[in-house]
Amino acid sequence: MLKLSEIDLGSALLSTFILFGFIATAFVVVKLTIIGINYVKVNYLKEEGEEKVKKKNEDETKGFQSQ
């Protein structure tokens, strides 16, 4: 086993912070992916809902129109 005095402290700290950076980057990528998926879902459902409302309004205007 290596003695504590043989370990280069600077190298160990650098390696540790690089590892933390990779982990943080992975969390950011996952979070942005989730945000993107939710954004697409909300906008897709919004457009689909607007199409249903338009279709319903067109059906209501057929026939007698009340003012």
N, C-alpha and C positions, 0 to 999 in steps of 0.2 A: 504494500500500500504506500502511496505517496505521502511524504511528510507535508505538513501544512506549509512549511517554509519553502518547499520546492514548487508550490503552485504560484504562478504569476498572478497576483491579485488584479492587475489591470486587464489581463486577458480574460480572466474569469468574469469580471464585471461586464466587459464588452460583450462576451458571449451571452451572458444572462440578459442584457438589455436588447440584444439582437433577437433572442428568443421571445422576449416579451413583445417586441415590435411585430414579429410574425403572428403571434397569437392575437394581438390587437387588430392587425390588418384582417385576419380571418373573421373576427367579430364584426368589423365594419362591413366587409363584403356580405356577410350573412344578413346583417341588418338592412343594408341597402337593397338586397334582393327581396327581402320581405316587404319593404316599403314599396318597391316597384310592383310587386305582385298585387298588393292591396290597391295601389293606384289604378292599375289596369282593371281590376275587378270593379272598383267603384265607378270608373268611367264607362265600362262596358254595360253595367247594370243601369246607369243613368241614361245612356243612349237607348237601351232596350226599352226602358220605361217611357221615354219620350215618344218612341215609335208607337207604343201601345196607346198612349194618350192621344196622339194625332189620329190614329186609326179609329179610336172611340169617338173623337170629335167629328170626324168625317161621317161616321155612321149616324150620329145624332142630327146632322144637318140635312140628311136626306128626308124627303117627305115634307110635311108641313113645318114651317118655321115659325116659332113664336117670338114675338119681339117684346 
